[in-house]
């Protein structure tokens, strides 16, 4: 319902869902906010929230809404729908043509100490802090940011719906993939360069054979269960 979605956007109290079947992000949300006087709108997304290893990375992207963004950012969409080469090409386009881009990275140690939800929100706050311009409104993929005193709207599957969030998803994904390539060199044998820390069969086999590396999240179930199984029993 249009009126209900308008209320959710003004209060920032609810996440709205992407319409079924839509895969190409649009500027619908950005254009609606422009009519309300918002010209500095940041889309935010994360990469690596569900991984067993590596940091969580978030990005904020502000597009030049006074220009023809659909043409300038042609091909930008949810990073999961793109190949590695497509993401790399579009990453360059976004970095060159966006009004502002910010990135936040939160470590495995922080994730294990405070939990992944808090770590994801912190990464998004870092990404916002890294922007050269302060946005007046936030479009966030799925999450609310209670600690950020800016009007905001959480969009379920926002990276498939909203061009600003899709741009952020590409920046976050490419940044994190590059970090995982570095971790692959630092901790060979786990296949980080291929699966990027996700819970694949290859990754689980390597974990079982080698045990967790310092890059693994020890509070995540597969890693935690393995560590618990390897602890020597106490003969009391």
N, C-alpha and C positions, 0 to 999 in steps of 0.2 A: 504494500500500500504506500503510495507516495507520501501521504501525510505522516504516516508512522515513521518512515525512514527519515523525513525531515526532522521530526522530533528527536529521533535517536542521534542525529548528527549534531543538533544544537545542544543537547545535554551531555553527549559523550557517554551515555549510560549503557549502551548495548552494542553488540557486534552484529553486523548485518551480513547476510549470506550472499554469495555470488549466484546469479540466476543459472539454472541448469543449462548446460550445453554451451555456455559462452567461454571461449578460449582466448580470444583476442582482446587484450586490455584496451580500455577506452579512456577518454578524458571526462567522462560523465561526472564523476565526483568533483574533479578539479574545476570544471566549468560551473557547477552548482555553487561551489564555494567562492569562485570569483564574483558571482552575482551578489554574494554577501559581503564583498569587499576584501576578500583574502587573495593576495597575489603572491605571497611567499608560502607555498604549501610544500611540505616535505612528506615523501613516502618513505616508510621504514619496513624493512624485512630482515630476517636472520637466515643464517646457514649453519647447519651442524647441530641443531638442537637435539636430534635423536641419535647422534653418533655414539659409539663406544669409546672413541679416542679423539684427541685433538680439541682445540678451543671452540667456543661458539663465537661466531662473527656476525655482526649486524652492520647494516649500511643505511644511510639516509640520503635520499636523492631529491633535489629540487629542480624542476624542469622550467625552461623559459616559456611560461604560459602565454606570453604576448606574441610568441612566434607560432609557426605551424609545427607543433610538436609531433603530430602524427606522421608528418613527412620526415622531420629531422631524426626521429627515433623509430623509423620504420623497422619492423622486425623484433623490437623489444617486446618481450612477453615473459611469463613465468620461466625462471631459469631452468626448471626441471623439464621443460618442453624443448630445450635447445641442446645442440651438441656442444662439445668442448670448444670447437673452432668457432661456432656461432657466438658462444658466450664471450670468448676472447675478443672477437671483432666488435661486438656490441658494447663490451666494457670500454674499449677505446673510444667509441662514439659517445658514450655517456660521460666519460671523464673529460672529453673535449668540449661537449656542447651543453652540459647541465649547468645551471646557475650555481649549484653547489653540491658537493658530495662529501659525506663524512663517513668514517668507518670506526667501529669499535670492536675490540677483541678481548675476550675474557678467558682466562686460563683454565686448564684442567683442575689445578689446585683450588681455584675459587669455586668452580662448579661443584667439586666434591665437598667443599666446606659448607656451601650455602644452598645448593640445589640448582638445577638447570633453569627453572623458571626465573629465579632471581638473577641468575647469571645472564640470561637472555635479555631481561629488562635493563640490566646494567650495561650490556653491550650496546643496546639501543640508545641509552642515555649518553654513552661515550660518543656514539656516532653523531648525535645531535650537537654535542659540545664541540665536535670537530668541524662543524659547518662554519663557513666564513660569514654567513648571514643568518640571523635568527628567524626561523619560520613563524608565521602567525597561526598555522593550523597543521595538524598532523593526521596523516592517513596511515594507519598501522595494520600490518597483516596479522589479524586474529587477536592480538594482545592489546590490553590497556596498560598505560604507563602512569600509575597513580602518583609517582614522585615528580612527574613533569607537569608544571603549571602552565600548560598550553591546551587550548581546545583541541580535541582529537576524536577520531572515529576509528574503531576497530572493525575491520572488514574480514569476514571469514573468506578464505581463499582470495584475499585481496590481490595477490600477485597475478591471478588470472583475470582480474576485473579492472584494476586501476593501473594506468601507465606509470605513475610515479612509484608505486610499490613494486611493479615489475622491474623498473630500472634499478631500484634498490636491491631487489633479489639477485640480479645479475652481478652487481658489484660485490655483494656479500659472498656469493658463491665463488666467483673467480678469486677473490681475496683468500677465502678459506682453502680452496683447492691448491693455491700456490703455497700456503703454509703447510698443507699436508704433503706436498712434494718434498719440502725441506725436511719434514719429519721422517719421510721414507728414507732419506739419505742418512739421517741421524740414527734411526732404528730400523735397519734393514731386516727383511724376512717377514714382515707383517703384511706387506702389500698395500701400504697406505697410498701409494701413487695411483693404485687402481681403484680401490673401494672408498678412499678418502675417509676411512674411519667408521663407515657404516657397518651394520651387523650382517655382513654377508657370510655365506658358507666358508669362503676362503679365509675371511678374517677370523672366524671362530676356530677353524682348524689351526691357524697360526697361533692363536691365543692358547689353545690346548697344548701345542707342541713347545712353545717358547715361554709361556707365562706372560703376564702383563708387563708392558714397558712403562717407563715414566710418563708416556703420553696418553696412557689409558685412564679412563674415568673409573675409579675404584668403587664408586657408589652405584654404578649402573649394573643391573642384575647379572648379565653374563660374566662380567669381570669380577663382581663381588662374589658370586657363587664359586668361581674358579679359585679365588683367593681363600675362601673359607674351606674349600675341599683340600687345599694344599697345606693348611695349618696343621701342625702335628697335634695329635690328641694328647690330652694331659692325663697322666696316670696318677690319679689322686687316691 
